[in-house]
Amino acid sequence: MTDHEIISNILDAFLGGGGPYCEAVINETIRVHNAAHTVPRENTGSDELLGYNWPAHSEFMLFYEGGNKHPEFWKNPEAYDTDRFMNEDIVLKKNFVIFGGGLRQCSRKKIGFDLDKRFHGNVS
């Protein structure tokens, strides 16, 4: 992005109450410093995973931090770069986990994200 585009995005995001740049800032901040580095899960039935047989009620820890900073999925994963969230990259969206997924996805995801955008968009 050019300097003019960056300034325009910042003003639009933080004075206009949200927008794509504000969302990119929130996503990148969460990706780099996720509040939940790991999340516990338990399987309800026996499963095979990575060639291993796991009996029912095995406990697993999902390592979000590892996925959100894995160099196979993220270019320059240790750098803070909001530009990575300014496009429609399907690989990025598939590998960015902040609120869980599927049936166990956080039921307050949309409300929390909207409140976060409004709060950060109105702080000036």
N, CA and C atoms as a LAMMPS dump frame, in Angstrom:
ITEM: TIMESTEP
0
ITEM: NUMBER OF ATOMS
372
ITEM: BOX BOUNDS ff ff ff
-5.0000000000000000e+02 5.0000000000000000e+02
-5.0000000000000000e+02 5.0000000000000000e+02
-5.0000000000000000e+02 5.0000000000000000e+02
ITEM: ATOMS id mol type element x y z
1 1 1 N 0.839 -1.184 0
2 1 2 C 0 0 0
3 1 3 C 0.881 1.242 0
4 2 1 N 0.365 2.283 -0.604
5 2 2 C 1.08 3.561 -0.582
6 2 3 C 0.796 4.269 0.741
7 3 1 N 1.594 5.284 1.054
8 3 2 C 1.367 6.053 2.284
9 3 3 C -0.021 6.679 2.289
10 4 1 N -0.436 7.189 1.141
11 4 2 C -1.763 7.82 1.038
12 4 3 C -2.871 6.798 1.323
13 5 1 N -2.743 5.583 0.79
14 5 2 C -3.742 4.547 1.039
15 5 3 C -3.771 4.157 2.515
16 6 1 N -2.598 4.066 3.133
17 6 2 C -2.533 3.708 4.553
18 6 3 C -3.211 4.781 5.404
19 7 1 N -2.883 6.032 5.175
20 7 2 C -3.496 7.134 5.93
21 7 3 C -4.998 7.161 5.706
22 8 1 N -5.413 6.99 4.468
23 8 2 C -6.838 6.973 4.139
24 8 3 C -7.553 5.827 4.852
25 9 1 N -6.945 4.649 4.862
26 9 2 C -7.537 3.498 5.544
27 9 3 C -7.634 3.711 7.046
28 10 1 N -6.585 4.283 7.631
29 10 2 C -6.596 4.533 9.073
30 10 3 C -7.695 5.527 9.432
31 11 1 N -7.778 6.618 8.701
32 11 2 C -8.828 7.6 8.977
33 11 3 C -10.206 7.004 8.775
34 12 1 N -10.368 6.232 7.705
35 12 2 C -11.656 5.601 7.417
36 12 3 C -12.032 4.611 8.517
37 13 1 N -11.058 3.82 8.959
38 13 2 C -11.329 2.786 9.96
39 13 3 C -11.604 3.357 11.331
40 14 1 N -10.766 4.281 11.772
41 14 2 C -10.851 4.719 13.156
42 14 3 C -11.694 5.966 13.358
43 15 1 N -12.016 6.67 12.312
44 15 2 C -12.931 7.801 12.452
45 15 3 C -14.306 7.461 11.899
46 16 1 N -14.351 6.485 11.017
47 16 2 C -15.612 6.097 10.394
48 16 3 C -16.309 4.949 11.088
49 17 1 N -15.76 4.434 12.179
50 17 2 C -16.439 3.397 12.948
51 17 3 C -16.26 1.995 12.411
52 18 1 N -15.175 1.7 11.772
53 18 2 C -14.943 0.327 11.311
54 18 3 C -14.401 0.309 9.901
55 19 1 N -14.834 -0.64 9.13
56 19 2 C -14.373 -0.766 7.758
57 19 3 C -13.346 -1.87 7.613
58 20 1 N -12.957 -2.148 6.372
59 20 2 C -12.05 -3.269 6.113
60 20 3 C -10.684 -3.126 6.786
61 21 1 N -10.138 -1.923 6.857
62 21 2 C -8.817 -1.776 7.472
63 21 3 C -8.896 -2.014 8.981
64 22 1 N -9.937 -1.52 9.612
65 22 2 C -10.124 -1.747 11.049
66 22 3 C -10.242 -3.253 11.317
67 23 1 N -10.991 -3.955 10.475
68 23 2 C -11.138 -5.403 10.605
69 23 3 C -9.789 -6.103 10.404
70 24 1 N -8.996 -5.631 9.444
71 24 2 C -7.671 -6.214 9.198
72 24 3 C -6.762 -6.01 10.404
73 25 1 N -6.825 -4.839 11.034
74 25 2 C -6.012 -4.563 12.231
75 25 3 C -6.41 -5.513 13.36
76 26 1 N -7.699 -5.69 13.571
77 26 2 C -8.18 -6.583 14.631
78 26 3 C -7.747 -8.018 14.343
79 27 1 N -7.946 -8.482 13.11
80 27 2 C -7.563 -9.854 12.753
81 27 3 C -6.07 -10.096 12.923
82 28 1 N -5.246 -9.173 12.446
83 28 2 C -3.8 -9.362 12.532
84 28 3 C -3.335 -9.305 13.981
85 29 1 N -3.939 -8.445 14.787
86 29 2 C -3.591 -8.378 16.201
87 29 3 C -3.923 -9.696 16.897
88 30 1 N -5.094 -10.235 16.61
89 30 2 C -5.494 -11.513 17.2
90 30 3 C -4.603 -12.646 16.69
91 31 1 N -4.241 -12.616 15.402
92 31 2 C -3.379 -13.662 14.848
93 31 3 C -2.03 -13.687 15.566
94 32 1 N -1.457 -12.505 15.79
95 32 2 C -0.13 -12.413 16.398
96 32 3 C -0.186 -12.669 17.911
97 33 1 N -1.234 -12.188 18.581
98 33 2 C -1.349 -12.316 20.042
99 33 3 C -2.722 -12.846 20.411
100 34 1 N -2.98 -14.099 20.088
101 34 2 C -4.277 -14.702 20.37
102 34 3 C -4.452 -14.913 21.875
103 35 1 N -5.626 -14.589 22.366
104 35 2 C -5.902 -14.755 23.801
105 35 3 C -5.954 -16.23 24.192
106 36 1 N -6.398 -17.072 23.29
107 36 2 C -6.463 -18.517 23.549
108 36 3 C -5.421 -19.219 22.687
109 37 1 N -4.245 -19.485 23.266
110 37 2 C -3.179 -20.141 22.504
111 37 3 C -3.514 -21.596 22.229
112 38 1 N -4.163 -22.238 23.183
113 38 2 C -4.606 -23.617 23.027
114 38 3 C -6.035 -23.734 23.536
115 39 1 N -6.747 -24.702 22.971
116 39 2 C -8.131 -24.94 23.374
117 39 3 C -8.314 -26.445 23.547
118 40 1 N -8.868 -26.888 24.678
119 40 2 C -9.054 -28.328 24.892
120 40 3 C -10.266 -28.867 24.129
121 41 1 N -10.138 -30.096 23.658
122 41 2 C -11.254 -30.798 23.006
123 41 3 C -11.198 -32.258 23.424
124 42 1 N -12.342 -32.904 23.401
125 42 2 C -12.438 -34.324 23.732
126 42 3 C -13.275 -34.996 22.656
127 43 1 N -12.789 -36.119 22.123
128 43 2 C -13.587 -36.822 21.113
129 43 3 C -14.671 -37.655 21.791
130 44 1 N -15.813 -37.755 21.14
131 44 2 C -16.94 -38.494 21.723
132 44 3 C -16.904 -39.97 21.361
133 45 1 N -16.263 -40.288 20.244
134 45 2 C -16.126 -41.684 19.829
135 45 3 C -14.687 -41.958 19.457
136 46 1 N -14.357 -43.221 19.218
137 46 2 C -12.985 -43.546 18.828
138 46 3 C -12.709 -42.961 17.444
139 47 1 N -11.478 -42.501 17.251
140 47 2 C -11.085 -41.844 16
141 47 3 C -9.699 -42.309 15.592
142 48 1 N -9.432 -42.177 14.283
143 48 2 C -8.081 -42.371 13.789
144 48 3 C -7.592 -41.019 13.306
145 49 1 N -6.438 -40.623 13.797
146 49 2 C -5.869 -39.33 13.438
147 49 3 C -4.373 -39.489 13.26
148 50 1 N -3.886 -39.119 12.078
149 50 2 C -2.456 -39.204 11.762
150 50 3 C -1.893 -40.607 11.971
151 51 1 N -2.712 -41.613 11.662
152 51 2 C -2.257 -42.991 11.765
153 51 3 C -2.363 -43.602 13.148
154 52 1 N -2.855 -42.851 14.101
155 52 2 C -3.017 -43.353 15.467
156 52 3 C -4.497 -43.566 15.755
157 53 1 N -4.799 -44.625 16.509
158 53 2 C -6.17 -44.875 16.943
159 53 3 C -6.35 -44.279 18.331
160 54 1 N -7.336 -43.411 18.461
161 54 2 C -7.6 -42.731 19.73
162 54 3 C -8.931 -43.24 20.294
163 55 1 N -8.936 -43.74 21.514
164 55 2 C -10.192 -44.205 22.098
165 55 3 C -11.123 -43.026 22.403
166 56 1 N -12.383 -43.338 22.584
167 56 2 C -13.362 -42.303 22.947
168 56 3 C -12.917 -41.595 24.215
169 57 1 N -13.239 -40.35 24.31
170 57 2 C -12.951 -39.488 25.463
171 57 3 C -11.463 -39.181 25.642
172 58 1 N -10.709 -39.266 24.537
173 58 2 C -9.312 -38.809 24.575
174 58 3 C -9.322 -37.287 24.574
175 59 1 N -8.405 -36.7 25.309
176 59 2 C -8.33 -35.242 25.373
177 59 3 C -7.245 -34.734 24.432
178 60 1 N -7.568 -33.693 23.691
179 60 2 C -6.653 -33.069 22.743
180 60 3 C -6.54 -31.59 23.057
181 61 1 N -5.408 -31.03 22.768
182 61 2 C -5.226 -29.58 22.887
183 61 3 C -4.985 -29.036 21.476
184 62 1 N -5.876 -28.195 21.007
185 62 2 C -5.711 -27.556 19.701
186 62 3 C -4.801 -26.352 19.893
187 63 1 N -3.722 -26.322 19.145
188 63 2 C -2.696 -25.296 19.303
189 63 3 C -2.92 -24.188 18.264
190 64 1 N -3.806 -23.24 18.571
191 64 2 C -4.133 -22.141 17.655
192 64 3 C -2.906 -21.301 17.325
193 65 1 N -2.091 -21.043 18.324
194 65 2 C -0.902 -20.215 18.135
195 65 3 C -0.013 -20.795 17.032
196 66 1 N 0.157 -22.128 17.041
197 66 2 C 0.987 -22.773 16.023
198 66 3 C 0.419 -22.616 14.626
199 67 1 N -0.882 -22.769 14.492
200 67 2 C -1.517 -22.614 13.186
201 67 3 C -1.524 -21.183 12.693
202 68 1 N -1.697 -20.246 13.612
203 68 2 C -1.761 -18.837 13.232
204 68 3 C -0.392 -18.238 12.934
205 69 1 N 0.669 -19.01 13.192
206 69 2 C 2.02 -18.515 12.889
207 69 3 C 2.841 -19.534 12.096
208 70 1 N 2.18 -20.507 11.502
209 70 2 C 2.883 -21.563 10.767
210 70 3 C 3.387 -21.028 9.422
211 71 1 N 4.683 -21.157 9.143
212 71 2 C 5.253 -20.6 7.909
213 71 3 C 4.715 -21.239 6.628
214 72 1 N 4.114 -22.413 6.735
215 72 2 C 3.523 -23.033 5.543
216 72 3 C 2.253 -22.292 5.104
217 73 1 N 1.582 -21.656 6.047
218 73 2 C 0.324 -20.965 5.758
219 73 3 C 0.461 -19.452 5.699
220 74 1 N 1.49 -18.904 6.351
221 74 2 C 1.622 -17.459 6.486
222 74 3 C 2.976 -16.994 5.967
223 75 1 N 2.973 -16.046 5.079
224 75 2 C 4.216 -15.436 4.622
225 75 3 C 4.723 -14.523 5.733
226 76 1 N 5.969 -14.702 6.125
227 76 2 C 6.583 -13.902 7.171
228 76 3 C 5.703 -13.901 8.439
229 77 1 N 5.469 -15.079 9.034
230 77 2 C 4.47 -15.218 10.098
231 77 3 C 4.728 -14.443 11.382
232 78 1 N 5.97 -14.101 11.676
233 78 2 C 6.261 -13.374 12.917
234 78 3 C 6.076 -11.864 12.763
235 79 1 N 5.905 -11.394 11.532
236 79 2 C 5.744 -9.956 11.288
237 79 3 C 4.279 -9.548 11.442
238 80 1 N 4.076 -8.346 11.918
239 80 2 C 2.734 -7.762 12.012
240 80 3 C 2.445 -7.075 10.681
241 81 1 N 1.492 -7.613 9.917
242 81 2 C 1.217 -7.115 8.569
243 81 3 C -0.285 -7.154 8.3
244 82 1 N -0.941 -6.014 8.432
245 82 2 C -2.392 -5.961 8.206
246 82 3 C -2.76 -6.206 6.748
247 83 1 N -1.818 -5.989 5.83
248 83 2 C -2.107 -6.198 4.402
249 83 3 C -2.551 -7.627 4.108
250 84 1 N -2.109 -8.595 4.888
251 84 2 C -2.47 -9.99 4.621
252 84 3 C -3.977 -10.212 4.748
253 85 1 N -4.673 -9.322 5.47
254 85 2 C -6.122 -9.451 5.63
255 85 3 C -6.908 -8.497 4.721
256 86 1 N -6.227 -7.839 3.815
257 86 2 C -6.899 -6.882 2.927
258 86 3 C -7.26 -7.499 1.579
259 87 1 N -7.11 -8.817 1.44
260 87 2 C -7.492 -9.474 0.187
261 87 3 C -8.406 -10.658 0.488
262 88 1 N -8.845 -11.314 -0.538
263 88 2 C -9.778 -12.436 -0.394
264 88 3 C -9.05 -13.775 -0.535
265 89 1 N -7.959 -13.955 0.164
266 89 2 C -7.161 -15.173 0.093
267 89 3 C -7.87 -16.308 0.833
268 90 1 N -8.36 -17.305 0.091
269 90 2 C -9.121 -18.408 0.685
270 90 3 C -8.234 -19.268 1.595
271 91 1 N -6.95 -19.432 1.254
272 91 2 C -6.034 -20.203 2.097
273 91 3 C -5.879 -19.514 3.445
274 92 1 N -5.758 -18.205 3.419
275 92 2 C -5.639 -17.429 4.647
276 92 3 C -6.885 -17.617 5.508
277 93 1 N -8.05 -17.456 4.926
278 93 2 C -9.289 -17.561 5.695
279 93 3 C -9.478 -18.962 6.261
280 94 1 N -9.04 -19.972 5.528
281 94 2 C -9.184 -21.356 5.975
282 94 3 C -8.257 -21.665 7.147
283 95 1 N -7.106 -21.004 7.211
284 95 2 C -6.114 -21.308 8.227
285 95 3 C -6.104 -20.332 9.395
286 96 1 N -6.931 -19.31 9.362
287 96 2 C -6.985 -18.337 10.448
288 96 3 C -8.069 -18.753 11.428
289 97 1 N -7.653 -19.205 12.609
290 97 2 C -8.605 -19.693 13.606
291 97 3 C -8.535 -18.785 14.828
292 98 1 N -9.663 -18.133 15.135
293 98 2 C -9.688 -17.291 16.338
294 98 3 C -10.868 -17.603 17.246
295 99 1 N -11.935 -18.131 16.687
296 99 2 C -13.133 -18.393 17.486
297 99 3 C -13.59 -19.845 17.365
298 100 1 N -12.678 -20.749 17.036
299 100 2 C -13.057 -22.137 16.826
300 100 3 C -13.726 -22.287 15.473
301 101 1 N -14.274 -23.45 15.227
302 101 2 C -14.918 -23.687 13.943
303 101 3 C -15.971 -24.767 14.049
304 102 1 N -16.794 -24.864 13.023
305 102 2 C -17.824 -25.898 12.983
306 102 3 C -18.825 -25.749 14.108
307 103 1 N -19.241 -26.89 14.642
308 103 2 C -20.24 -26.894 15.71
309 103 3 C -19.739 -26.244 16.993
310 104 1 N -18.427 -26.214 17.183
311 104 2 C -17.866 -25.659 18.414
312 104 3 C -17.428 -24.204 18.268
313 105 1 N -17.85 -23.581 17.194
314 105 2 C -17.484 -22.179 16.984
315 105 3 C -18.167 -21.304 18.037
316 106 1 N -17.484 -20.279 18.474
317 106 2 C -18.012 -19.38 19.497
318 106 3 C -19.341 -18.771 19.033
319 107 1 N -20.363 -18.922 19.842
320 107 2 C -21.684 -18.417 19.471
321 107 3 C -21.752 -16.889 19.502
322 108 1 N -20.808 -16.238 20.162
323 108 2 C -20.792 -14.777 20.273
324 108 3 C -19.78 -14.129 19.33
325 109 1 N -19.273 -14.895 18.365
326 109 2 C -18.232 -14.397 17.467
327 109 3 C -18.644 -13.1 16.782
328 110 1 N -19.788 -13.103 16.127
329 110 2 C -20.216 -11.928 15.362
330 110 3 C -20.457 -10.733 16.271
331 111 1 N -21.124 -10.944 17.39
332 111 2 C -21.401 -9.841 18.322
333 111 3 C -20.09 -9.262 18.867
334 112 1 N -19.191 -10.135 19.294
335 112 2 C -17.917 -9.674 19.834
336 112 3 C -17.093 -8.916 18.807
337 113 1 N -17.06 -9.43 17.586
338 113 2 C -16.273 -8.778 16.546
339 113 3 C -16.877 -7.423 16.191
340 114 1 N -18.205 -7.349 16.099
341 114 2 C -18.863 -6.075 15.795
342 114 3 C -18.622 -5.046 16.904
343 115 1 N -18.7 -5.483 18.156
344 115 2 C -18.432 -4.562 19.273
345 115 3 C -16.985 -4.093 19.259
346 116 1 N -16.074 -5.005 18.949
347 116 2 C -14.654 -4.648 18.883
348 116 3 C -14.416 -3.603 17.793
349 117 1 N -15.027 -3.786 16.638
350 117 2 C -14.865 -2.805 15.549
351 117 3 C -15.452 -1.452 15.943
352 118 1 N -16.612 -1.476 16.583
353 118 2 C -17.233 -0.2 16.989
354 118 3 C -16.39 0.506 18.035
355 119 1 N -15.905 -0.256 19.017
356 119 2 C -15.091 0.346 20.075
357 119 3 C -13.815 0.955 19.493
358 120 1 N -13.074 0.164 18.747
359 120 2 C -11.813 0.654 18.193
360 120 3 C -12.032 1.69 17.103
361 121 1 N -13.146 1.599 16.419
362 121 2 C -13.461 2.58 15.384
363 121 3 C -13.854 3.929 15.95
364 122 1 N -14.349 3.941 17.189
365 122 2 C -14.794 5.209 17.786
366 122 3 C -13.782 5.823 18.731
367 123 1 N -12.712 5.11 19.045
368 123 2 C -11.668 5.663 19.89
369 123 3 C -10.782 6.52 19.024
370 124 1 N -10.751 7.779 19.29
371 124 2 C -9.899 8.675 18.47
372 124 3 C -9.386 9.829 19.283
